[in-house]
Amino acid sequence: MIRLNQNNFNIKHILECGQTFRFQKVSELNYNIIAKDKFINITQEENQITINNTDDKEFREFWKDYFDLNTDYAKIMDKLFVVSPEIKCAIDFGVGIRILRQDPFEMLISFIISQNK
């Protein structure tokens, strides 16, 4: 089990924005996720993230990059506000969305299957 305190992370927004399809909503802010050959259960309560079915090594080598946790999204948002204050509404709407670092082939196949549903 991994526990994180992570700002600018909203698991509901990340998974339900349409960039991935290999997840199952268990309950509000609790999801099962499959990526490549890995499976986790992730729960969020405010900034507290709990990831089950993984260990430190797998988290560092796979999930940390998958969820793009090394990127400072607050810094990006601050730069966007300077360039265009009008973007604040869009940022507020999608706050917490992170760009998932998915396997390209898996992502392509998921999108093709999704479009054919």
Secondary structure, 3 states (H helix, E strand, C coil): CEEEECCCCCHHHHHHCCCCCCEEEEECCEEEEEECCEEEEEEEECCEEEEECCCHHHHHHHHHHHCCCCCCHHHHHHHHHHHCHHHHHHHHHCCCCCCCCCCHHHHHHHHHHHHCC
